């Protein structure tokens, strides 16, 4: 699992015992330091400081799953969302999945859906969940993307 914008490592701490390998990345040295302390005893969890510009530190097809939980709005604002979408497609193994929760702060699920579908088409991925809002207490949209070639 690659967690883009891992923050203080809540997800890694919760999933550490269930996942094979989790890599959390964030642009904040302070968040990474807190995450490392939080998950100090979890051997299969790693945290890396990133520039936020791309996923260049990772090899092609190196993850089965990529998570971006409320981090894409910042990538959209910074103008690097499309680059990251392409990078996600590159680092996912065939059949791998990416979950993007909350693509932007534009308050337009239709525009977000059009963007996600355009990017999915451009990078040869499939949209399995297209902007659903399954959370009662949070209005964030959910997109689930799969790279072809797997089961």
ChimeraX attribute file (.defattr): number of C-alpha atoms within 10 A of each C-alpha:
attribute: neighborCount
match mode: 1-to-1
recipient: residues
	/A:1	22
	/A:2	25
	/A:3	23
	/A:4	24
	/A:5	25
	/A:6	26
	/A:7	24
	/A:8	22
	/A:9	27
	/A:10	14
	/A:11	16
	/A:12	29
	/A:13	18
	/A:14	11
	/A:15	16
	/A:16	18
	/A:17	13
	/A:18	10
	/A:19	12
	/A:20	11
	/A:21	17
	/A:22	24
	/A:23	18
	/A:24	26
	/A:25	23
	/A:26	23
	/A:27	17
	/A:28	17
	/A:29	13
	/A:30	13
	/A:31	18
	/A:32	24
	/A:33	16
	/A:34	15
	/A:35	24
	/A:36	21
	/A:37	11
	/A:38	15
	/A:39	20
	/A:40	12
	/A:41	11
	/A:42	15
	/A:43	12
	/A:44	15
	/A:45	23
	/A:46	19
	/A:47	23
	/A:48	17
	/A:49	16
	/A:50	19
	/A:51	12
	/A:52	17
	/A:53	14
	/A:54	16
	/A:55	20
	/A:56	12
	/A:57	8
	/A:58	13
	/A:59	11
	/A:60	15
	/A:61	14
	/A:62	15
	/A:63	22
	/A:64	18
	/A:65	20
	/A:66	24
	/A:67	21
	/A:68	20
	/A:69	20
	/A:70	20
	/A:71	21
	/A:72	22
	/A:73	18
	/A:74	16
	/A:75	20
	/A:76	16
	/A:77	12
	/A:78	11
	/A:79	12
	/A:80	15
	/A:81	23
	/A:82	18
	/A:83	14
	/A:84	19
	/A:85	22
	/A:86	18
	/A:87	17
	/A:88	28
	/A:89	25
	/A:90	20
	/A:91	22
	/A:92	24
	/A:93	20
	/A:94	19
	/A:95	16
	/A:96	24
	/A:97	25
	/A:98	26
	/A:99	18
	/A:100	24
	/A:101	21
	/A:102	23
	/A:103	27
	/A:104	21
	/A:105	15
	/A:106	12
	/A:107	13
	/A:108	10
	/A:109	20
	/A:110	12
	/A:111	12
	/A:112	20
	/A:113	20
	/A:114	13
	/A:115	15
	/A:116	24
	/A:117	18
	/A:118	12
	/A:119	20
	/A:120	20
	/A:121	12
	/A:122	12
	/A:123	17
	/A:124	12
	/A:125	23
	/A:126	18
	/A:127	19
	/A:128	13
	/A:129	15
	/A:130	18
	/A:131	22
	/A:132	15
	/A:133	15
	/A:134	11
	/A:135	10
	/A:136	7
	/A:137	6
	/A:138	9
	/A:139	12
	/A:140	21
	/A:141	23
	/A:142	22
	/A:143	22
	/A:144	19
	/A:145	25
	/A:146	25
	/A:147	24
	/A:148	16
	/A:149	10
	/A:150	9
	/A:151	8
